[in-house]
Amino acid sequence: MKSMIKSFINGILTIVPIILVFYVIYKTFLFLDGLLGNSLKPFLKEDYIPGFGLLTTIILITLLGWLSTKFITSKIIKLIDHLLERIPIVKTIYSVIKDTVQSFLGEKKAFSKVALVVIPGTDMRSMGFITSEQVEDFYSPLKDHVAVYIPQTFQVAGFTFLIPKDQVEIIDVKPEDAMKFILSGGMTSTSKQKGKGLK
């Protein structure tokens, strides 16, 4: 009986993560495919092939990216960008989305440096990610501070702290390993690396 229970638990530990991964991939595929797929289905009807919407989305994004480098279209895109940044409320939403996308895909990627910060009044440390080293651009008196994003365990929410540079320790850990470690509540182990200061 104990052997059967052990086998059942091993089965759960092995199969459940695999099922959940495929489920997430499947749901992500349906979402991305539906972005343009829902608009194409009424025209193609029975000829619509699952994945065609996703393929069309990729082609359209690539085409728009190519057009954004051309003289006339780049001027139009810059004009739209300028207008969106001047409309009240819309400019806030637009700037947040724009900066977030650029932080992950742009030249200056955020979440590329893993940091340890000391919790005031304790010997405990919290792990986070450097999201900005130019906080003075936001508020000049904080020129000696950096922005550190601390994710919460088991969710995507988190807190952004503005911390003096000399109180932040950059550690040599891969961002993806650090994120897994934090989101799993420390259950996912990472390789031990030496820390280094922030310049």
Order of alpha helices (4+ residues) and beta strands (2+ residues): alpha-alpha-alpha-alpha-beta-beta-beta-beta-beta-alpha-beta
